[in-house]
Amino acid sequence: MINLNTPDLTVNELKIAIEKQLNHSYLEKFIQKPVIDEDKLLILSSLLQNTTFSEHKKKNYIVTTMLVQIALDTHDLVTETADKDESDLSRKTRQLTVLAGDYYSGLYYYILSELSDIPMIHTLASAIKEINELKMSIYYKEFNSVQDLMDSLKKLESLLIQRVAEHIQRTSILELTGDWLLMRKLIREKKTFLNKGRSPVFDLLTEGLAYNVNGNQIVYTVEDTIQKHVSHVEDAISHLPVQFHSLKLYANAILDDNLGKNTIVVEEG
């Protein structure tokens, strides 16, 4: 089992704190339980642990940022408006998913407002606006190449953490963060595609406006991008400052345990 402990606050303790905020008995009856992205949680924790902030402030920054991330992820789960034959339960679930995303987003504001931390509220609010604008661009823009699309996806995956890192003036691992998060997302997307025959990113590449990739080449195309980012990540990890020891251990463990299992060889043609 990968050790997710950090020197002061463990990731497990942070997850418990986040889950406590997410508890809502009514919502839990109708929508799936929010997923806490452990990669983003550990990166945030590593960034905040290397500050002079109080433990209380560190914890609140991590928890509120993750609540924003969960809110954004929850809104992504909302299905398109169904036709007139949509069941009452399906309609209710879809509507509650929208409201749940809004609810989770509102929690960050409530927590930070209690601390009178207006600058951090502004940072997160601005990041939400940027992320939503970038999502619109990704889904409705035609890109000149797969690489251009991947660059936008990388920015989307890391933008929230980037804005928080800039706010706390700790930007030394942002390059690693972008490569790492995109690599991990593409691995998940590839697994979903191989199991179910489709996934959001694969659909975007084969059917969307972004950039049309031949269906026979799609897995090879994504796998090639994954391997390029594996190389970038391995190099970045080797140069991590000593204070990011826990993050380095975690990243190396993920690379050793999972990448070999996920990599497949796809012949061109």
FITIDREN-106387 format. One line per 3 residues: their letters; for each residue x, y, z of C-alpha. Coordinates in nm, 3 decimals, padded with zeros to 5 digits. Example, Ala and Ser with C-alpha at 12.3 -4.5 7.8 and 13.67 -1.06 7.14 Angstrom:
2
AS	01.230,-00.450,00.780 | 01.367,-00.106,00.714
This chain:
269
MIN	00.000,00.000,00.000 | 00.133,00.343,-00.095 | 00.212,00.564,00.203
LNT	00.027,00.892,00.166 | 00.150,01.043,00.490 | 00.296,01.391,00.500
PDL	00.503,01.527,00.791 | 00.222,01.716,00.966 | -00.116,01.626,00.822
TVN	-00.180,01.285,00.674 | -00.376,01.257,00.354 | -00.613,01.019,00.531
ELK	-00.685,01.286,00.793 | -00.744,01.541,00.519 | -00.978,01.303,00.336
IAI	-01.179,01.257,00.654 | -01.203,01.636,00.694 | -01.319,01.672,00.332
EKQ	-01.570,01.388,00.358 | -01.713,01.545,00.673 | -01.791,01.858,00.471
LNH	-01.945,01.653,00.190 | -02.187,01.458,00.408 | -02.544,01.522,00.299
SYL	-02.789,01.240,00.365 | -03.048,01.351,00.108 | -02.802,01.392,-00.179
EKF	-02.644,01.056,-00.100 | -02.976,00.883,-00.173 | -02.976,00.993,-00.535
IQK	-02.625,01.075,-00.659 | -02.294,00.893,-00.645 | -02.052,00.972,-00.368
PVI	-01.798,01.237,-00.473 | -01.452,01.106,-00.555 | -01.158,01.275,-00.385
DED	-00.863,01.296,-00.625 | -00.573,01.171,-00.411 | -00.314,01.294,-00.660
KLL	-00.437,01.652,-00.634 | -00.483,01.619,-00.260 | -00.124,01.505,-00.207
ILS	00.016,01.776,-00.435 | -00.179,02.043,-00.247 | -00.072,01.899,00.085
SLL	00.292,01.895,-00.023 | 00.271,02.258,-00.136 | 00.105,02.378,00.185
QNT	00.329,02.180,00.419 | 00.623,02.381,00.290 | 00.481,02.712,00.408
TFS	00.491,02.896,00.737 | 00.113,02.900,00.767 | -00.050,02.763,01.081
EHK	-00.171,02.404,01.066 | -00.529,02.535,01.082 | -00.477,02.757,00.778
KKN	-00.297,02.483,00.584 | -00.583,02.242,00.649 | -00.848,02.495,00.549
YIV	-00.667,02.585,00.227 | -00.636,02.219,00.130 | -00.994,02.129,00.222
TTM	-01.150,02.431,00.050 | -00.947,02.383,-00.268 | -01.048,02.018,-00.285
LVQ	-01.413,02.114,-00.232 | -01.385,02.339,-00.536 | -01.227,02.053,-00.733
IAL	-01.506,01.816,-00.628 | -01.767,02.074,-00.725 | -01.614,02.107,-01.071
DTH	-01.592,01.728,-01.109 | -01.953,01.688,-00.997 | -02.078,01.933,-01.257
DLV	-01.890,01.730,-01.520 | -02.108,01.431,-01.429 | -02.428,01.608,-01.532
TET	-02.579,01.440,-01.835 | -02.722,01.634,-02.126 | -03.090,01.721,-02.106
ADK	-03.283,01.406,-02.178 | -03.586,01.366,-02.403 | -03.949,01.357,-02.295
DES	-03.921,00.988,-02.208 | -03.673,01.057,-01.929 | -03.785,00.892,-01.605
DLS	-03.868,01.099,-01.299 | -03.578,00.939,-01.110 | -03.332,01.014,-01.390
RKT	-03.449,01.375,-01.410 | -03.427,01.414,-01.033 | -03.077,01.264,-01.024
RQL	-02.958,01.497,-01.299 | -03.105,01.803,-01.129 | -02.962,01.707,-00.790
TVL	-02.618,01.654,-00.943 | -02.622,02.015,-01.059 | -02.734,02.133,-00.716
AGD	-02.474,01.913,-00.545 | -02.196,02.075,-00.746 | -02.325,02.417,-00.646
YYS	-02.352,02.304,-00.283 | -01.994,02.172,-00.272 | -01.869,02.492,-00.434
GLY	-02.054,02.704,-00.181 | -01.886,02.520,00.107 | -01.545,02.663,00.020
YYI	-01.684,03.015,00.036 | -01.850,02.949,00.371 | -01.532,02.810,00.531
LSE	-01.305,03.087,00.404 | -01.556,03.359,00.486 | -01.550,03.244,00.846
LSD	-01.175,03.304,00.837 | -01.224,03.641,00.663 | -00.978,03.519,00.399
IPM	-01.097,03.737,00.111 | -00.779,03.697,-00.103 | -00.812,03.317,-00.106
IHT	-01.183,03.342,-00.183 | -01.095,03.563,-00.480 | -00.822,03.320,-00.592
LAS	-01.057,03.023,-00.597 | -01.346,03.215,-00.753 | -01.121,03.341,-01.032
AIK	-00.987,02.989,-01.088 | -01.340,02.851,-01.120 | -01.419,03.112,-01.386
EIN	-01.097,03.033,-01.576 | -01.160,02.660,-01.562 | -01.515,02.687,-01.691
ELK	-01.401,02.910,-01.977 | -01.124,02.663,-02.063 | -01.369,02.373,-02.062
MSI	-01.588,02.556,-02.312 | -01.285,02.620,-02.530 | -01.178,02.255,-02.523
YYK	-01.520,02.120,-02.616 | -01.607,02.374,-02.885 | -01.273,02.470,-03.039
EFN	-01.096,02.308,-03.333 | -00.730,02.242,-03.250 | -00.448,02.231,-03.503
SVQ	-00.299,01.914,-03.357 | -00.344,01.649,-03.089 | -00.056,01.811,-02.900
DLM	-00.241,02.143,-02.886 | -00.544,01.969,-02.740 | -00.329,01.783,-02.487
DSL	-00.166,02.109,-02.380 | -00.511,02.252,-02.310 | -00.614,01.939,-02.118
KKL	-00.295,01.962,-01.912 | -00.372,02.323,-01.828 | -00.727,02.228,-01.734
ESL	-00.614,01.950,-01.502 | -00.361,02.165,-01.316 | -00.508,02.516,-01.330
LIQ	-00.674,02.511,-00.987 | -00.355,02.396,-00.817 | -00.154,02.644,-01.020
RVA	-00.361,02.938,-00.899 | -00.337,02.823,-00.536 | 00.040,02.771,-00.571
EHI	00.076,03.123,-00.708 | -00.136,03.257,-00.423 | 00.090,03.098,-00.160
QRT	00.405,03.169,-00.366 | 00.509,02.805,-00.400 | 00.541,02.733,-00.773
SIL	00.848,02.510,-00.789 | 00.660,02.189,-00.880 | 00.402,02.326,-01.122
ELT	00.570,02.173,-01.428 | 00.563,01.831,-01.264 | 00.203,01.887,-01.156
GDW	00.077,01.949,-01.509 | 00.259,01.651,-01.662 | 00.163,01.423,-01.375
LLM	-00.207,01.507,-01.370 | -00.245,01.481,-01.748 | -00.062,01.147,-01.751
RKL	-00.286,01.010,-01.477 | -00.603,01.136,-01.647 | -00.510,00.980,-01.980
IRE	-00.435,00.647,-01.812 | -00.781,00.650,-01.652 | -00.943,00.753,-01.980
KKT	-00.765,00.475,-02.168 | -00.875,00.217,-01.913 | -01.235,00.336,-01.939
FLN	-01.220,00.327,-02.318 | -01.078,-00.026,-02.326 | -01.343,-00.147,-02.080
KGR	-01.648,00.038,-02.213 | -01.561,00.134,-02.569 | -01.571,00.509,-02.505
SPV	-01.458,00.782,-02.264 | -01.488,01.164,-02.263 | -01.136,01.237,-02.392
FDL	-01.145,00.957,-02.649 | -01.485,01.080,-02.770 | -01.341,01.429,-02.799
LTE	-01.054,01.300,-03.012 | -01.261,01.081,-03.242 | -01.603,01.246,-03.261
GLA	-01.575,01.601,-03.127 | -01.468,01.926,-03.285 | -01.125,01.920,-03.122
YNV	-00.924,01.703,-03.357 | -01.040,01.394,-03.542 | -00.823,01.088,-03.487
NGN	-00.893,00.768,-03.678 | -01.068,00.517,-03.453 | -00.806,00.252,-03.528
QIV	-00.530,00.485,-03.412 | -00.688,00.640,-03.105 | -00.537,00.411,-02.839
YTV	-00.194,00.436,-02.997 | -00.222,00.815,-03.010 | -00.317,00.844,-02.642
EDT	-00.060,00.586,-02.534 | 00.211,00.780,-02.716 | 00.112,01.095,-02.524
IQK	00.115,00.902,-02.196 | 00.466,00.772,-02.255 | 00.598,01.117,-02.342
HVS	00.463,01.251,-02.014 | 00.602,00.954,-01.823 | 00.949,01.063,-01.937
HVE	00.881,01.423,-01.834 | 00.752,01.310,-01.495 | 01.048,01.081,-01.427
DAI	01.288,01.364,-01.501 | 01.096,01.614,-01.287 | 01.073,01.371,-00.995
SHL	01.448,01.317,-00.997 | 01.497,01.692,-00.947 | 01.239,01.745,-00.671
PVQ	01.370,01.941,-00.371 | 01.419,01.737,-00.055 | 01.113,01.890,00.113
FHS	00.894,01.706,-00.139 | 01.020,01.365,-00.029 | 00.669,01.225,00.037
LKL	00.547,01.336,-00.305 | 00.853,01.180,-00.468 | 00.792,00.847,-00.291
YAN	00.426,00.850,-00.393 | 00.497,00.934,-00.758 | 00.768,00.670,-00.789
AIL	00.541,00.410,-00.633 | 00.263,00.491,-00.879 | 00.503,00.472,-01.172
DDN	00.643,00.138,-01.054 | 00.311,-00.021,-00.961 | 00.072,00.099,-01.228
LGK	00.230,00.225,-01.549 | 00.370,-00.108,-01.656 | 00.027,-00.266,-01.609
NTI	-00.149,00.004,-01.807 | 00.091,00.030,-02.098 | -00.007,-00.169,-02.406
VVE	00.160,-00.206,-02.739 | -00.058,-00.102,-03.028 | 00.051,-00.170,-03.382
EG	-00.003,00.103,-03.638 | -00.230,00.026,-03.928
